[in-house]
Amino acid sequence: MMMNDYIRDMLSTYFNFNTTNIKDHIIIFVITILIINATTFIYVIKILLTTRPLPITSENGKRILKPYGSTYGKNYFAYFMAYIAKLRERKKANKMSLKQLEAFHKPDIHKYWNESYYFNGSESGTNNRFISRISRHGLNAKEMYIVLILDLNGYGILSLEEDHVPVVRNKNNNDDDDDETDEDNTNTNYIYENPSGMNLTYTCIEPMKKWRIEYKGMLTQGYQSPEEKKKENNDDDNDTNNKQYVEIDLTYTNQSDTFWYMRDENQMTLAKNLSEEPWGYSFFKYCLERSHNHCHIETFGKYIYIYMKFTLT
């Protein structure tokens, strides 16, 4: 072996090794193995830190699928992070009651806090559809972002979208249900209130099973974002010619298992999302803090119209 011979000559020259001694031969062999392993390790680390896996494409090969991820090394480390997060979310899921799962969380103290409720749906056999969202965000979750958009045959698009709406505190009517424990009602990590604002209200009838969505008020004909409204900022804002009075009352009933993000998410997909972020002290600090008070769940179900009323102007 050339490596072995080189090391033997070097040791015999500088350290007076006896090349005929079996012990010295063993030492030379061990050192050779260590050097080979160290060299291989450095080479592998270099590949992990600089080489990216081939992108995953769609079935027809025309589109690269997201998330792209990063280098092998960053992806694998993020995979370990995702594994830890998955274990923590499973533990959290086993401890939380259904009522806690539906409640607002006590907000973390930072300006990017956001907690949202979404109800979206479409009618089979028609183009009728709607999307809605009520979120509390910002420092101490004192503001709301509210969206209600209807797209209905015969009426077109009717919309409401407003940001920075002050939070109005309204407790749920069913906070004193006999089937809930005192611990659930006194736990300061949860806020038992129905999401509500600007005449749009989500009412939890049965946690993780049934909700009621109600709205009574004016909707704008067509769609206009809050930024576009600010740009106009003229007398047209008070003009009701392009508005319709709408009343809707829907009941949502869950018909699927709950998908719990981070608990049920594909681990490598989550890892690639994490690896795309710029890593540093603040990133890891944020991940650790956020994982203590984080929950993202989704379900699929059926909507029933109780009534829907339009007053054309």
C-alpha positions in Angstrom: 0.0 0.0 0.0 1.4 3.4 -1.0 -0.2 5.2 1.9 1.1 2.5 4.3 4.7 2.8 2.9 4.6 6.6 3.1 3.5 6.6 6.7 6.1 3.9 7.7 8.9 5.8 6.1 7.8 9.1 7.8 7.5 7.4 11.2 10.8 5.6 10.9 12.5 8.9 9.9 11.1 11.2 12.5 10.1 9.0 15.4 12.7 6.2 15.1 10.1 3.5 14.5 11.4 -0.1 14.0 9.8 -1.3 10.8 10.5 -4.9 11.7 8.6 -4.7 14.9 5.1 -6.1 14.7 3.7 -3.5 17.1 5.0 -0.7 15.0 3.4 -2.3 12.0 0.0 -2.3 13.8 0.4 1.4 14.8 1.2 2.2 11.2 -1.9 0.3 10.0 -4.1 2.0 12.6 -2.8 5.5 11.7 -3.3 4.7 8.0 -6.9 3.7 8.6 -7.6 6.9 10.7 -6.1 9.1 7.9 -8.2 7.4 5.2 -11.4 7.7 7.4 -10.6 11.4 8.2 -10.1 12.1 4.5 -13.3 10.3 3.5 -15.2 12.1 6.2 -14.0 15.5 5.0 -14.9 14.6 1.4 -18.4 13.5 2.4 -19.0 16.6 4.5 -17.9 18.7 1.6 -20.4 16.9 -0.6 -23.2 17.3 2.0 -22.6 21.0 2.4 -22.2 21.9 -1.3 -24.2 19.4 -3.3 -28.0 19.7 -3.9 -30.2 16.7 -4.7 -31.8 16.6 -8.1 -35.1 18.4 -8.2 -38.4 16.5 -8.1 -40.4 17.1 -11.2 -44.1 16.6 -12.1 -45.2 13.5 -14.0 -44.8 15.2 -17.3 -41.4 16.5 -16.3 -42.4 20.1 -17.2 -42.6 21.5 -13.7 -40.2 21.4 -10.7 -42.2 20.7 -7.6 -41.8 22.8 -4.4 -40.3 22.8 -1.9 -36.9 22.8 -3.6 -34.9 22.3 -0.4 -31.2 23.0 0.0 -28.0 21.0 0.1 -28.0 17.3 1.3 -26.5 18.3 4.6 -29.0 21.0 5.3 -31.9 18.9 4.3 -30.8 16.0 6.5 -30.3 18.2 9.5 -33.7 19.8 8.9 -35.1 16.3 8.6 -33.9 15.7 12.2 -35.6 19.0 13.3 -38.8 17.9 11.6 -38.7 14.5 13.4 -38.4 16.3 16.8 -41.2 18.6 15.8 -43.4 15.7 14.8 -42.8 14.0 18.2 -43.7 17.2 20.0 -46.9 17.7 18.0 -48.0 14.1 18.7 -47.5 14.7 22.4 -49.4 17.9 22.2 -52.3 16.3 20.2 -52.7 13.6 22.8 -53.0 16.2 25.6 -55.3 18.8 24.0 -59.1 18.6 24.4 -61.3 19.3 21.3 -62.4 22.6 22.9 -58.8 23.7 23.3 -58.0 22.7 19.8 -60.8 25.0 18.5 -59.9 27.9 20.8 -57.7 30.9 20.2 -54.2 30.5 21.7 -52.7 33.0 24.0 -50.5 35.1 21.7 -46.8 35.1 21.7 -45.3 38.5 22.3 -44.0 39.5 18.9 -45.4 41.6 16.1 -45.7 38.8 13.6 -48.1 36.7 15.6 -51.0 35.4 13.6 -53.9 33.0 14.3 -56.5 32.4 11.6 -59.8 30.5 11.1 -60.7 29.7 7.5 -63.9 28.4 6.0 -63.9 27.8 2.2 -66.3 25.9 0.1 -67.8 25.3 -3.3 -71.1 23.9 -4.6 -71.1 20.7 -6.5 -72.5 21.0 -10.0 -72.2 24.8 -10.1 -69.5 27.5 -10.1 -70.8 28.9 -6.7 -68.0 29.2 -4.2 -66.9 31.3 -1.2 -63.8 31.9 0.9 -63.6 33.4 4.3 -61.1 34.1 7.0 -60.9 35.8 10.4 -57.4 36.2 11.9 -56.0 37.9 14.9 -52.5 39.2 14.4 -49.8 41.6 15.5 -48.4 42.4 18.9 -50.8 40.9 21.6 -53.2 40.0 18.7 -55.1 43.2 19.0 -56.0 43.5 15.3 -57.9 41.3 12.9 -57.7 40.6 9.2 -61.2 39.7 7.8 -62.1 38.3 4.4 -65.4 37.1 2.9 -65.7 36.6 -0.9 -68.7 35.1 -2.6 -68.6 34.1 -6.3 -72.2 33.1 -7.2 -74.1 32.5 -10.4 -76.4 35.5 -11.1 -74.6 37.8 -8.7 -70.9 37.6 -9.6 -68.2 38.3 -7.1 -69.2 40.0 -3.8 -66.4 40.8 -1.4 -65.3 42.1 1.9 -61.6 42.4 2.9 -60.3 44.6 5.7 -57.1 44.6 7.7 -56.1 46.2 11.0 -59.6 45.8 12.4 -59.7 46.2 16.2 -60.5 43.0 18.1 -63.9 42.8 19.8 -63.8 40.4 22.7 -66.9 38.1 22.8 -66.9 34.9 24.8 -68.6 31.8 23.4 -72.1 31.2 24.5 -71.2 27.6 25.3 -68.2 28.2 27.7 -70.2 26.8 30.6 -71.0 23.5 29.0 -71.3 20.7 31.5 -69.1 18.4 29.4 -66.1 20.7 29.7 -63.8 20.5 32.7 -62.9 23.5 34.9 -59.3 23.0 33.8 -60.3 23.7 30.2 -62.1 26.9 31.1 -59.4 28.3 33.4 -56.3 27.4 31.3 -54.7 30.8 30.5 -53.1 29.4 27.3 -56.5 29.4 25.5 -59.1 32.0 24.8 -62.6 30.6 24.3 -64.2 33.1 22.0 -66.1 32.8 18.7 -64.1 34.5 15.9 -66.2 37.6 14.9 -65.7 40.9 13.3 -67.4 43.3 10.8 -70.6 41.3 11.0 -68.9 38.0 10.1 -69.2 35.4 12.8 -68.0 31.9 13.2 -69.8 30.0 16.0 -68.5 26.7 17.3 -71.5 24.5 17.9 -69.6 21.2 18.5 -65.8 21.3 18.7 -64.1 19.7 15.7 -67.5 18.7 14.3 -69.9 21.6 13.6 -69.6 25.3 13.0 -72.0 28.1 12.0 -71.0 30.9 9.6 -73.1 34.0 9.6 -72.8 37.4 7.9 -75.2 40.4 7.7 -74.0 43.5 6.0 -72.8 45.2 2.8 -70.5 43.5 0.3 -68.7 45.2 -2.5 -69.6 44.2 -6.1 -66.4 42.7 -7.5 -63.1 42.6 -5.6 -60.9 45.3 -4.4 -58.0 44.8 -2.0 -57.5 47.0 1.0 -54.4 48.5 -0.7 -56.4 49.5 -3.7 -59.1 51.1 -1.5 -56.4 53.2 0.2 -55.1 54.4 -3.1 -58.5 55.7 -4.2 -59.3 57.2 -0.8 -61.9 59.6 -2.2 -65.7 60.1 -2.0 -66.3 56.9 -3.9 -65.6 55.1 -0.6 -69.0 56.3 0.7 -70.8 55.5 -2.5 -73.1 52.4 -2.0 -74.0 52.0 -5.7 -71.5 49.2 -6.1 -72.5 47.4 -2.8 -75.1 44.8 -2.0 -76.7 44.0 1.3 -76.2 40.3 1.9 -77.3 37.9 4.6 -75.8 34.4 4.8 -76.2 31.6 7.3 -74.3 28.3 6.7 -73.7 25.3 8.8 -70.4 23.4 8.4 -70.2 19.7 9.4 -66.9 17.9 9.5 -66.7 14.7 7.5 -63.0 13.9 7.6 -60.1 13.1 9.9 -58.1 16.0 11.2 -54.9 16.8 9.3 -52.5 18.2 11.9 -49.6 20.1 10.2 -46.2 19.0 11.5 -47.7 15.9 13.0 -49.2 14.5 9.8 -47.0 16.4 7.3 -44.5 14.5 5.1 -41.3 14.7 7.1 -39.0 15.4 4.1 -41.4 18.0 2.7 -41.3 19.8 6.1 -37.5 19.5 6.2 -37.1 21.0 2.8 -39.3 24.0 3.8 -37.1 24.5 6.8 -33.8 24.1 4.8 -34.8 26.9 2.4 -34.8 29.4 5.2 -31.6 31.4 6.0 -30.2 29.8 9.1 -28.8 31.6 12.1 -29.2 32.1 15.8 -32.5 34.0 15.4 -34.0 31.3 13.1 -33.3 28.5 15.6 -34.5 30.6 18.5 -37.7 31.4 16.7 -38.3 27.7 15.8 -37.9 26.6 19.4 -40.2 29.4 20.7 -42.8 28.9 18.0 -43.0 25.2 18.4 -44.3 25.6 22.0 -47.4 27.6 20.9 -48.1 26.4 17.4 -51.0 24.5 15.9 -52.2 24.2 12.3 -55.2 21.8 11.6 -57.4 21.3 8.6 -60.5 19.2 7.9 -62.9 18.7 5.1 -66.7 18.6 5.4 -70.1 19.7 4.1 -71.9 23.0 4.1 -75.7 23.4 4.4 -77.4 26.7 3.5 -79.8 27.7 6.2 -80.6 30.8 4.2 -78.9 33.3 1.9 -80.5 36.7 1.2 -79.5 39.4 -1.3 -80.8 43.0 -1.5 -80.0 44.5 -4.8 -79.3 48.3 -4.9 
